[in-house]
Amino acid sequence: MLIDTSAPRPGSSSGTTAAAARRRHDDAPDTTTLFTRLASLEDGPERDAVRDELVTAWLPMAHRIAGRFRDRGESIEDLRQVAALGLVKAIDRFDPSRGAFESYAVPTITGEVKRHFRDRMWALRVPRRIQELRNKVRVARRELTQNPGSPEPSVADIAAHTGLTEEEVSAGMEALESFSTLSLDAELSTDDDGYSLADTLGASDSSYDVVVDRESAKEGLRRLPERERAILYMRFFEDMTQSRIADRLGISQMHVSRLISRSCARVRADVLGQRSARGGGRPTA
């Protein structure tokens, strides 16, 4: 649902000038009567109209709260939309008999905006504790460098300012650098021979599977007769053709082919039997 966040605040009603002067903010209208009426109405067009009137009346306050979070990587218009949705939730849940609406709405809207940053703005899911450390470190760095010429605060300076441990400050500083991610196609060098982040990543090494297969086949190979082991060695380790193996052993090429097939089948069956006994494993071809 999109809310017209540019809607103007309605003019103050008669008799509320003195009350408005006593309020902390000038964007807190007197809507007690509207809330009382809203609570008495069933769902329907009339209730929706009163609800819309309340949203319009309190929208400037939602805008003010959204403004507190500007310059954090999100556009002010998007922040106003989030704050407006928080305002709608506050209006729907507010009980007029339990106090002033502003006291209830401010933390509700603020929480909605904070959840937006926590759940939507981070490129990766980060634990809430780390996000809170990031925010504390960010605020501390801003406060410690607000005077012109102030040096960049050290980890120890921030720890002393916030009451955090240096380990917590370090975690917060790492999170400050992790708010967004780089594309794997992003170049890491500015020269003509620049390479991308993807170029620094490793690839799966098929040799690991070969090692596993060889270790699994060892026991089955040991059980083969000596001649069959010799034939497999010549074929697969010395890369000899079946015809050359047949000439060396004085047998036919067809006999060599049958011995290779039979030996491989025995080793494969032995390996599969071992894996079944262990409860499964990577299947072999």
Secondary structure as UniProt FT lines:
FT   TURN            5..6
FT   TURN            14..15
FT   HELIX           17..22
FT   TURN            26..27
FT   HELIX           32..40
FT   HELIX           45..67
FT   TURN            68..71
FT   HELIX           76..93
FT   HELIX           96..98
FT   HELIX           101..116
FT   HELIX           117..121
FT   HELIX           128..144
FT   TURN            148..149
FT   HELIX           155..162
FT   HELIX           166..176
FT   TURN            177..178
FT   TURN            184..185
FT   TURN            192..193
FT   HELIX           197..200
FT   HELIX           207..222
FT   HELIX           226..236
FT   HELIX           242..249
FT   HELIX           253..278
//
